[in-house]
Amino acid sequence: MKAIIYTIVVLFLFSCKKAFVEPTTAKTISSPWADSSSKHPDGAVFRNLIEKYHKQGLPGISLLVRNNKGTWFGATGKADIEHNISFDPGQVASVASITKFVIGTLVFKLMEDSVRTGLGYNSLQKPITTWLPTAITNKIANGNLITLGDCMKHETGVPDIIEQSTFYLAVLNQPNKNWKPEEILDFIYDKPAIFKPRDTAIYSNTNTLLVSMIIDAATGKKHGDLMDQIVLTPLQMNNSYYQSYEPTPSNVAQGYFDLYNNGKLVNVSNLIAGSGNGYYGLHTNIFDLHTFIEAVLLKQTFLSQKSLSIMKTFGKTDDINRYGYGIMQKFIDRGIDAGIGHSGRGLGSTANLFYFPAKGVTHIFIINYGTDSESSLREVFYSFQDELLDITLK
């Protein structure tokens, strides 16, 4: 997201229209395994880490680290500042773009069942016009040239909906609106391409929106229903919810952002920037995220080896990320210690879900503060992330 655009839009409109946000209710969710965090040799280090950065302003943090010494998890801060509700280790919260990793996994599960779903591995090379009407693709930059695989690897050159100031004007004027995909695409229609297809890779939320539309069109079913039936339910991710396909529970954490850059956090939970359209929407906790990444990347029991091999075919680099099909390789500046998984950055949420194969380390965290735009706390978050990486990958 363009930080300047977003900040100007917010400052101009936020005080004009603000929807009511339901308070968070307290609910303790236990881990699905026996908690041995107190026995982890680095437990005190992890506890001090999250307390340090909570004191520096991050409202609520849950963290899980799995390495050869065991699994540690903990949390600190508030899920709801206004109502003094603690942020527990099992706290359900938005994880923003980690939704894309789940969508990518869903695509491969559908391809493994091609006879019934109509999507096969060769679908990755098919143009999106195979499923989407030209009434849509003619108005999207490169829309008649890109493939499903290009969308999953961010090699399309299609403008990012999250970069459009007009979209945020609409979001701010219509808080809590559940956006339909065609309504969102309208904001990037007839915009120029960022680059020629497959020339490079630049992250675009619009790409995963198109993927979700292709799933709907190819299967004749809603991708949110398929996500639940094919991914969340089989993995027993019982504390995971896809907004706006289903109501989020009352114990979901509030999301915050320093809108006016004055050190005061504002509740932005009611600003729904297209959740339920593939790129955002998943609300979950560190336990369900651990279940997911363990099944997909560690034990490798959820996807076939063919699917996993294709998914992890990493292509072109965008800044410090490299993209596979629905998955990313992040922290590539750390060389062999790069992580595989996905990050999430939203209006009021920040999350990481990564496995570091060279070190056999998994780290998962959820923070109910938005770091997709500039603020003093974004730099605090970067320090937290760097320190966590240094500790876990040493």
N, C-alpha and C positions, 0 to 999 in steps of 0.2 A: 504494500500500500504506500502511496506517496504520502510521506509524513506531513508535508506542508499543506497539501490539499485537504487531507483529513482533518488536521488541526483547525484550519480556517473554517471549514464547513461546520465542525462541531461547535466552535466558539460562536458562530453566527446563529445557529439554529437550536442548540440543545435546550436552552432556557425557554424556548417558545413552545415546545411540546414534549411532555414527559409522561410516559405511561406508568401506571401503577405497577410496582414489582412486588410480587408475593414474597413475604419473608421466608427464610429458610428454617425448616424445622430440624431439630437435633435428632440424629439417628446414628447409632453405632453399628457399623458393618464390620464383622470380623473377617479375618483372612481365611481362605478356604484350606489352609494348611496350618499345622502347629507353629505358633510363633516362637522362633528361637533368636529373635533380634537381640535379646539381652546377653546372649552368649557370643555374638559376633565380635571378633577382635577389634574391628574398626567402628563399632557401634557408637562410641563416644565421639569419634571424629565426625560421623554423619550427623549425629544429634547437634553437635556444636555448629556444624555447617548451616543447617536449616534455621537454627535459632539466630545465628549471626545475621543472615540475610532477611529474616523476618524483622529483626530489630532495625534493619536499614530501610524498611518500608514495604516489603512484599507482604501483602495481607495474609494469605494462606498458602501453605506449601505442604504437599505430601510427596514423599520420596521413597523409592524402593531401589535397592542395589543388590544384585546377585553376582557373586564371584566364587572363587574356589574356597573361600572361607565360610560360605553360607549365604543366607538371604537376610537382609536387614530392611525394615521399613519403619517409617515414623512420620509424624506430621506436627505442624505448629501453626499458630495464627488463628484467623477467623474465617469461617465460611460466610458469615453474615455479620459485618461490623456493626450495623445499626441495631441488631438484636442480640449481639454478644454470643453468637453461636460458634463454637470451636470448629476448626478445620481438622477433622479426624483422619487417620490413615486411610480408612475406607470411604472417604468423602467422594460423593459423586459430583462431577463438575464438567464443564465443557472442555473438550480437548481439541477443538477447532480442526485443523487440517490433518490430524491423525485419522480423521474420517476417510481421507483419500487412500490410506493403506488398507483399510477394511474394504473399500470399494474395489481396489485393485485385486485383493484376494477373492472377492466375490466374482469378479470377471473370470478369474482362472478356474474357480469352482464351476462356473457355468460352462466354460470351454471343455472341462473334463466330462461334462454330461451333454455333449453337443447334440446328440440325437434328440433329446427332449427339449433343449433350450434354443437350438438354432444358432448357437455361437460355437465356433471351433477355433483351434489355434490359428488357422489361416485367416480368421477374422481380423487379426492384428494388422494384416497387410491390406485389408479392404478399405476403400474410401468411406468416409462417414455418410456419404450420399447413399450408401447401400441401405441405410436405415432411416436417415433423416431427409425430409422433403427439401427440394431445391428452394421452396419458398423461404426456408430458413437458411440453408447453406449459401445461397446466392448473396445474402446480406452480411455474411461473416467473412472477414478477411481470410483468404486461403481456404474458405469453406468447401470448395469443390476439388481441392488438391490434397487434403490431409486425410490420414487414416486413423483408425481406432488406436493403433499402436503409437502413432505420433502424439495423440492426445494423452496417452498414459505416460509417455516419456517427456512431455513438455517440449516437443520439437515442432510445434505447429506455427508459431508466429502469431497466434490469435491474441488480441488484446485481453488483458486481465480485467475482469469485471470489478475487482477490488481496487483497481487503479482509477476508476471513473468517478469523478466528483459528483456527477449527476446522479449516480446510483446512491451515493451516501446522502445526498440531499433527500432523495426519496425515502431511504431507510429512516432518516431522522424525522421526516414528516409523517411517516406511517410506522411508528414503533409497534412491534409485535405482529406485523403483517407476515403471513406465510406466503412467500413469493413463489409463483409458478415459474418453471424454467424459461418459457417464452417471454415472460415479463422481464426477467433478468437480462436475457439476450438482447432485448430491445435497446439496452444501454450501450452495447458495443456494435450494433448494426452499423455498417458502412464506415466503421473506423478503419484506418490504414493498418496493414500488417506490420508487426514488429520486425519480422525477418522472413525470408523465404523458408518454406517447409524443409525441415531436416538440415538446414544450414548450421544451426546451433541449438541450444536449449535455454529457454528462459521460462521460469516458473509462471504459470497462469492458472488461476482458479477456474477460469472459463473452460479449460481443457477437461477437468473432471466433471463439470456440469454437463458437457457434451457426452462424456462417457455414461453418466447416469441416464441421460435421454436415450442413448443407444441401447442400454440394458432394457429400459422400458419398452422400446419399440421392437427389439429383437425377440423378447420373451412374451410380450403382451401382458406383462405383470409389472407392478410397481417395484422399483429397485429397493425401496425401503422394506417392503414385505419380504423380498428375497434375501435381503441382508439379515433379517431376523430369522428366517426359516433355514438359511443355508450356512450362515456364519455364527451369529450370536447364540442361537438356541443350541445347536450341536456342541458348541464349545462351552456351554453352560455359563455364558457371560450374563448372569442374571441381574447385574446392576448396571447394564448398558442400555441406553435409550437413544433413539434417533429422532431428534427434533426436526421437523414438525410432524413426522409420520405418527408419532405417539406422544401423549403428554409426558413431560418430564415430572418426576416425583417431587414432592414438596421439600425433600431434603437436599435438592441440588444447590450447590454453592452459588452465591451471588458473584458477579463479575465486576471488576473495578478498573478504573483508569484515571490517571491524573490529567483530566481534560484541560484544565486551565494552567497546567504546569506551575502550580503554586504550592505543591506538596499536599494538597487535599484530594483524597480519592473520591470519585463520583461513581455511583452505581450505574453501570451501563447494561445491565442484564436484559433490559427490555428492547435493546437495539438488535434486531435479528437481521443479520446481513446475508440472507439467502440460505439459512440452514435448511437441510432437507433436500438439497439439490446436488449432493455428491461431494462437494468440497468442504462443507461445514455440517455440523449437526449432532455428531456423536457426543453424548454425555456419559461418562463412565468413571471408573476409579482405577487406582494403580493395580489392584488385584486382578480385575478383568483384563487390563492391558497386559499384565504378566502372563495370564492364561493364553492370551492371543499370540503374543510374540514367541512364547515357548512352543506352542503347537506349530506355528508357521516356520520359525527360523532355527530354534534350538533343537527340538526333538524331530522336526520336519515330518510330522505325522498328518498334517491337515491337508497339504497340497501334494500332488504327485511330484516325483523328482523332475519330470519334464516341465511341469508348471513352474516349479521353484527355480529351475535352471533358466528358464526364459525370463521370469520376473526379475531375477538378479543379473540380467544382461545389462550392465550399466553403460550408458552412452556418453553423451556430451556433458560438459561441465558448465554450471551456472554458478559463478562466484565460488563458494566453498562446498557446493553440492554437486553430485552427479546422479543422474536419474535412471532408474530401471523402469519396469512396467508397473506403475502404481506404488513404487517404493523408492526411497532415496538413500544414497550413500552420503553421509554428512561428516563434517570435520575432516575432509580429505587433505587439509593442510597439515594434518598430523600423520600423513603417510600411511603406513601399515596399520596404524591404530584408528583408522576411520571407522565410523559406526554405520550399521545398516538398520533401517527402520523408517521412521517418519517423525517430523516435528509438527507442532501445532501452534499457530500464532493467530489470535483473534482480537476482537475489540476489548474483551475482558477476560482473556484466558491465554495461558502459555503452557505448553506441555511438550515433553520429549519421550519417545519410545524407541530405544536403540539397543542393539546387540553389537558388541565389539568382538568379532571372532578371533582376532589376533591375541586378545587377552582373556577371552572366555568370560567377559563381563556384560551384564545387562544393567542399564539404568533407566528408570522410569520416574518422571515427576509430573505433577500437575500444580500449577500456580494460578490463582484466580485474579490475575492482573494481566492486562493486555500489553504486549511488547511488540506489536506489529507497527507501532508508530512511535515517533520520538517522544521521550520524556526522560526526566532524570532517573526514574526507576528502571528504564530500559537498560541503562548502563549498569545499574545494580544487578539486574538479572544477568547480563553478560558476564559480570564478575562471578556470580554464583555458578553459572554454567561452566566457565573456565576452571574454577576451583574444583568443581565436582569432577570434571574430566581429569584434571591433574591428580586428584586423589585416587580415582578408580583405575586409571591407566598407568600408574607409576610402575 
